[in-house]
Every structure is written in C-alpha cells, then in structure tokens.
Amino acid sequence: MHRFATPALILALALSPAFAAPFTPAGDAEVVERLPATTNDPSVRRVESLRKQLAARPFDVDLRLEVARRYFDLAMAQGDPRYVGYASAAIAPLEKAAPDNAAYWLVRGVLQQYSHDFNGALASLKRAGELDPQSPEPPAWRAAIDMVQAKYADALAECAKLAAVAHPLHAQGCTAYAQANTGQLRPAYDALTKALAESRDAPAGLKLWVRTRLAEMAIRLQRTDEAERHFKEALALGITDQFLLGAYADFLLARKRPQEAIALLKDWERSDILLLRLALAGKAADDARAKGWASQLRERFDDAAKRGDTLHEQEAARFELDVQGNAARALEFAVRNYATQKEARDAEMLMRAALAANQPKAADPALAWLQSNGYEDPALVALAAQLAGAKK
C-alpha cells in the first residue's frame, strides 16, 4: 500500500499548507471542481483513477483509505486544501464501519491535526498506535503536534518510540528537532549531520526533511553557506515539497535576494503560503506583478474570514505586517495564532507585530517561551532585546 505521510511531511505540519479551510463534498461521486494545472501530474491522475474505482466499490475499506491518504499527500505537496476535504469525505463512512482499523485512526488523526483539532488528533493517533504498535507514523505525528504546542518533553518521548519502529535517521531527526528547540542546537545539528551521512539508504523523502531541518538549524547557527547547501541538496532530490520551497524562499528573502525567490516560486500562485512569499518578494523587488499577488492574497483572506476560517493566522499576520503595513491588524492575528501554535515562527511573528504596533507587552508569551526553553536564534534574541527596550 502507498505509504501515507512520508517523513518529509511528518513533523513539517507547522507550515500549514494553505489559508483556506478544506471543503468536504457530500459523497464520492460529487465533483466540486476540476483542478487546473495538474492534469499532467501522475499523482493526480492516480488518485482520480482510484476515486473512480471507489465509486464502483464504495464498501472497499482499504481503497477508501488509500484514496484519503493520496488526497492528503497531494494537499501537502501542492498546497490545495480542497484535497483535504476530499480526504475527509473519503473516510467519513468509516467512522462506524472500521472502529478497529489502525489506518482509519491514523488518517483521521492526521486530518484532525490539519484542522488544528490537536487534542482530537492526539487521541486518534494514540488509538492508531495501540492498534498497530509497529507503525512509525502515529508517534511521528504525535511528536509533530507536541512540537507545535511547545511540549518538548512529550515530543521527545514520542521520538524515543520511533527508535524501535522507524528508520534510524527518522528517529534521530525527530530527537534532534526537539533538542534544537531546547538549548542543544549545536549538538543536535552535529548529530543529525552525522546521522544523515551514515544513512545513504534512507528514503529520498526522509533525506529531504532532514536537509530542510539542517538548513534551518544552520541559519540559527549563522552558518549561511551550509544552510544554502542543505536547501539546494534538498531541492536536488526532485520532490515537490511546499515546506522546503517556503523555507528556502524565506532564506532568500532574508538575504535580500527577492528575484531568486520569485524565480523559485513563479509557478506556485495556487499555493497560498507560497503566494505569500511571492507577494513579499514582489514587493521587495518592485516587481510589476506584486500588486496582483497581494490582491489575490487579500481576496483569499477575505474569503477565509467570511467562512470563519482561523486556521492560518500566522500567515495572515505576516501578510498584514509585511505586505499591507497594518501593524495593529497583524498583532490581532499573531496574538490569536500564538494561543494555539507556539513554534519559533509563531513566536517571531508575535514579537515583530508587537514591536511594530508599539505594544511590547503583547509579546510576553513569546518572550517567556524563548527564555524558558533556551531557544537559540540570534534573530529572536535581537527581537527580545528590542522589546525590552521598548518597555522602558
């Protein structure tokens, strides 16, 4: 069976793939929209073929789960939340039909975390792990959720479970990811670098995830050349991965190389998170397309607000602050986002918005997180110093 949620995706959920909430069609036969620009994608053709088979065999549990898995993988790769809706529709009939099916609880948990139902997701993934203790995916996803919520001890406990059931590089990456957030950045980077060098047989998706994490760690260690090498070697693996593209685009933007970011993302307007980077790069480069990209984002945010969608407020805060120049609005989003998500990028967004809005105390939760966990990042330390100065 196709393996769900490759390691390149697991633990990368912090970069949620889109602003819009997933739409769940009423049934397998409902065609909501023919998605453009993907007709030549073999992954799309394969899942469409499976969907047609499912329409003819609606009681095939394995096929139903396979369709859901592939739709979710497409959502992660291409940034279109509609695929998540299709995945949810595919497993909906299984809630009562497959109560002891580990794969069902795994898919259910992954879809719940996408919607930020973290408690529900943890419970579903726990059930999946109980039913299939040899599967690495339940502890990997649980670790990812713990990381997003800054529950590092819990994450490390899940990483320890991986050691017995996953590729050694996967377990090492999980552990290093948590350690790098808790005052052990340099040893975590060195250990993961060594593990990668010793894992020539590792799947490409796992190598991509590790390279991306190493790049992020190298940035924090101020090893810029090493960071860029990791990014480029990850890209050279030839796997479509939004998280990698977004992270490398941010790297280029931070180094005032917006033209390169535009070239990297020129075909990714359909992905909301990458369209945000295009808008940022276009503004920085004074590109003629910048206003159009910003307008598209504005429309997507407005549509999300009308639906009551609050899933991606960190990105909304960045859009308001860095594209629209609305610090007060950015702070509103950043405060709400930090109430549920506490990764470094969430903390940075809250700190920047608080500074820009001249409300330094609003960043106190992020400052407490930074200090209590010993998170190492010169950029965040500098922001903390600015906030301390602004309070005087």
KEKEKE-466540 format. One line per 8 residues: their letters; for each residue x, y, z of C-alpha. Coordinates in steps of 0.02 Angstrom, whole numbers, padded with zeros to 5 digits. Each point is the difference from the previous one (the first is absolute). Layout:
A	X,Y,Z  ...
//
This chain:
MHRFATPA	00000,00000,00000  00055,00175,-00034  00083,00067,00157  -00090,00147,00074  00084,00160,00055  00180,-00025,-00042  00125,00054,00132  00031,00155,-00104
LILALALS	-00175,00053,00044  -00013,-00066,00175  00068,00127,00123  -00018,00133,-00132  -00182,00037,00035  00046,00164,00084  00004,00077,-00172  -00183,-00031,-00031
PAFAAPFT	-00027,-00010,-00185  -00135,00126,-00035  -00110,00133,00070  -00165,-00067,-00059  -00094,-00130,00100  -00028,-00166,-00085  -00169,-00025,-00082  -00076,-00171,00026
PAGDAEVV	-00111,-00061,-00141  -00156,-00097,00044  00047,-00160,-00088  00125,-00093,-00107  -00087,00044,-00162  -00009,00186,00029  00118,00095,-00113  00028,00170,00077
ERLPATTN	00128,00068,-00122  00124,-00062,-00127  00163,00063,00069  00109,00088,-00129  00184,-00016,-00036  00011,-00176,00064  -00069,-00104,-00141  00174,-00060,-00044
DPSVRRVE	00042,-00042,00179  00008,-00189,00018  -00047,00013,00184  -00161,00089,-00045  -00040,-00122,-00139  00029,-00145,00117  -00115,00065,00136  -00134,00042,-00127
SLRKQLAA	00010,-00178,-00063  -00017,-00065,00178  -00147,00116,00032  -00090,-00072,-00149  00035,-00176,00063  -00069,00051,00169  -00162,00059,-00078  -00022,-00177,-00065
RPFDVDLR	00057,-00083,00163  -00060,00114,00139  00017,-00135,00135  00184,-00033,-00034  00078,00066,00161  00181,-00015,-00057  -00038,00091,-00163  -00092,00136,00094
LEVARRYF	00149,00026,00115  00120,-00002,-00147  -00099,00138,-00086  00001,00104,00159  00187,-00023,00024  00040,00051,-00177  -00112,00153,00008  00084,00056,00159
DLAMAQGD	00173,-00025,-00075  -00054,00106,-00148  -00058,00137,00118  00168,00000,00086  00097,00000,-00162  -00103,00127,-00096  -00077,00109,00134  -00180,-00022,-00053
PRYVGYAS	-00113,-00027,00153  -00139,-00068,-00109  00094,-00163,-00004  -00016,-00009,00189  -00187,00019,-00019  -00002,-00143,-00124  00101,-00106,00122  -00124,00037,00139
AAIAPLEK	-00144,-00049,-00112  00086,-00162,-00045  00017,-00059,00180  -00165,00069,00066  -00095,-00164,-00027  00131,-00095,00102  -00034,00080,00169  -00116,-00142,00048
AAPDNAAY	00055,-00128,-00128  00182,-00016,00051  00019,00035,00187  00148,-00119,00018  00091,00050,-00158  00166,00083,00043  00015,00080,-00170  -00168,00085,00023
WLVRGVLQ	00052,00076,00166  00164,00056,-00076  -00084,00090,-00144  -00130,00073,00116  00134,00066,00117  00100,00078,-00140  -00153,00087,-00069  -00046,00061,00174
QYSHDFNG	00171,00077,00026  -00018,00089,-00168  -00155,00084,00070  00094,00042,00161  -00106,-00120,00102  00159,-00050,00090  -00081,-00089,00147  -00111,-00100,-00115
ALASLKRA	00148,-00040,-00110  00106,-00060,00145  -00140,-00115,00058  -00026,-00073,-00174  00186,-00026,-00025  00014,-00082,00170  -00135,-00122,-00054  00092,-00032,-00164
GELDPQSP	00159,-00037,00095  -00089,-00120,00118  -00074,-00095,-00148  00163,-00004,-00098  00148,00022,00120  00125,-00037,-00139  -00051,00150,-00104  00117,00151,00014
EPPAWRAA	-00132,00122,-00059  -00106,00021,00158  00147,00048,00113  00075,00109,-00138  -00160,00099,-00021  -00025,00011,00188  00176,00068,00017  -00039,00128,-00134
IDMVQAKY	-00154,00059,00092  00095,00010,00164  00132,00106,-00086  -00129,00121,-00067  -00067,00020,00175  00175,00018,00076  -00021,-00159,00103  00179,-00053,-00026
ADALAECA	00009,-00135,00134  -00152,-00084,-00075  00076,00014,-00173  00162,-00081,00056  -00099,-00143,00076  -00083,-00030,-00168  00169,00011,-00088  00065,-00135,00116
KLAAVAHP	-00140,-00115,-00058  00055,00028,-00179  00170,-00075,00034  -00076,-00174,00008  -00112,00010,-00153  00071,00128,-00122  00154,00028,-00107  00141,00056,00117
LHAQGCTA	00014,00166,-00092  -00185,00033,00031  00019,-00029,00186  00159,00104,00008  -00082,00141,-00097  -00148,00001,00117  00112,00008,00153  00115,00132,-00075
YAQANTGQ	-00148,00106,-00048  -00059,00004,00181  00173,00023,00073  00036,00146,-00117  -00148,00090,00078  00059,-00026,00178  00175,00070,00015  00094,-00137,-00093
LRPAYDAL	00008,00074,-00175  00182,-00033,-00041  00008,-00182,00062  -00167,-00035,-00082  00063,00069,-00166  00163,-00098,00011  -00088,-00163,00046  -00127,00015,-00140
TKALAESR	00134,00045,-00127  00096,-00157,00050  -00157,-00107,-00006  -00041,00061,-00175  00175,-00038,-00062  -00018,-00177,00067  -00172,-00027,-00079  00032,-00018,-00185
DAPAGLKL	-00145,-00124,-00010  -00128,00119,00073  -00154,00040,-00106  00013,00160,-00100  -00148,00077,00091  00085,-00026,00166  00162,00075,-00065  -00096,00151,-00062
WVRTRLAE	-00078,00029,00171  00168,-00019,00088  00087,00118,-00122  -00135,00130,00028  00015,-00012,00188  00189,00008,-00010  -00015,00156,-00106  -00109,00082,00131
MAIRLQRT	00120,-00048,00138  00148,00064,-00102  -00086,00169,-00020  -00019,00012,00188  00184,-00047,00019  00041,00139,-00125  00076,-00125,-00121  -00078,00077,-00153
DEAERHFK	00098,-00095,-00130  -00040,-00166,00083  -00184,00046,00008  -00007,00039,-00185  00091,-00161,-00042  -00130,-00099,00098  -00142,00089,-00089  00075,-00031,-00171
EALALGIT	00036,-00182,00035  -00180,-00022,00059  -00065,00082,-00158  00113,-00111,-00105  -00096,-00152,00064  -00138,00052,-00120  -00146,-00020,00121  -00139,00129,00000
DQFLLGAY	-00009,00065,00178  -00080,00164,00050  00087,00007,00166  00170,-00005,-00083  -00048,00131,-00131  -00070,00115,00133  00150,-00019,00113  00125,00032,-00141
ADFLLARK	-00101,00149,-00060  00007,00072,00176  00187,-00028,00000  00017,00096,-00163  -00114,00140,00059  00098,00021,00162  00157,00021,-00103  -00077,00129,-00115
RPQEAIAL	-00005,-00115,-00151  -00184,00022,-00048  00028,-00029,-00186  00062,-00174,00040  -00152,-00031,00108  -00113,00053,-00142  00089,-00116,-00120  -00015,-00143,00125
LKDWERSD	-00187,00023,00025  -00057,00067,-00168  -00115,-00147,-00034  -00075,-00010,00176  -00135,00133,00008  -00129,-00135,00038  00084,-00036,00167  -00049,00130,00128
ILLLRLAL	00156,-00010,00106  00110,00014,-00153  -00105,00139,-00072  00035,00093,00162  00187,-00018,-00034  -00027,00058,-00179  -00089,00155,00063  00141,00036,00121
AGKAADDA	00132,-00028,-00132  -00095,00103,-00128  -00014,00145,00120  00185,-00009,00043  00050,-00009,-00182  -00125,00131,-00058  -00066,-00129,-00121  -00146,00052,-00109
RAKGWASQ	-00096,-00155,00054  00011,00039,00186  -00167,00091,00012  -00088,-00143,-00087  00073,-00128,00119  -00049,00106,00149  -00176,00021,-00068  -00020,-00187,-00021
LRERFDDA	00054,-00026,00180  -00118,00135,00062  -00145,-00086,-00087  00047,-00169,00071  00013,00070,00177  -00164,00090,-00017  -00083,-00160,-00061  00075,-00096,00147
AKRGDTLH	-00065,00131,00122  -00175,-00014,-00071  00006,-00187,00034  00063,00027,00176  00162,-00088,-00047  00133,00037,00131  00123,-00137,-00044  00142,00105,-00068
EQEAARFE	00014,00157,00101  00189,00000,00005  00004,00022,-00188  -00139,00128,00011  00102,00098,00126  00151,-00002,-00114  -00105,00057,-00146  -00073,00145,00099
LDVQGNAA	00168,00054,00069  00119,-00026,-00145  -00113,00022,-00151  -00140,00115,00059  00096,00096,00134  -00141,-00018,00125  00088,-00034,00166  -00155,00006,00109
RALEFAVR	-00091,-00127,-00107  00156,-00108,-00008  00010,-00002,00189  -00180,-00057,00015  00037,-00151,-00109  00167,-00036,00083  -00074,00000,00176  -00140,-00118,-00049
NYATQKEA	00119,-00113,-00094  00119,-00014,00147  -00139,-00061,00111  -00001,-00164,-00098  00168,-00013,-00087  00167,00033,00082  00136,-00038,-00123  00144,00119,-00026
RDAEMLMR	-00078,00082,-00151  -00158,00031,00102  00102,00081,00138  00098,00105,-00124  -00159,00061,-00081  -00074,00050,00167  00158,00091,00050  00015,00095,-00164
AALAANQP	-00183,00049,-00001  00006,00058,00181  00150,00108,-00038  -00077,00074,-00156  -00163,00037,00090  00095,00077,00146  -00079,-00123,00120  00152,-00092,00068
KAADPALA	-00092,-00085,00142  -00106,-00095,-00126  00156,-00102,-00038  00024,-00059,00179  -00060,-00178,-00035  00128,-00019,-00139  00137,00073,00108  -00043,-00122,00139
WLQSNGYE	00011,-00143,-00124  00169,00061,-00063  00074,00014,00173  -00072,-00156,00079  00056,-00116,-00140  00170,00074,-00037  -00044,00016,-00184  00154,00055,-00097
DPALVALA	-00024,00122,-00142  00091,00167,-00014  -00147,00076,-00093  -00122,-00039,00140  00124,00055,00133  00016,00167,-00090  -00188,00019,-00006  -00010,-00038,00186
AQLAGAKK	00127,00137,00033  -00100,00124,-00103  -00158,-00045,00095  00088,00024,00166  00057,00171,-00057  -00173,00047,-00059  -00072,-00035,00173  00113,00128,00083
//
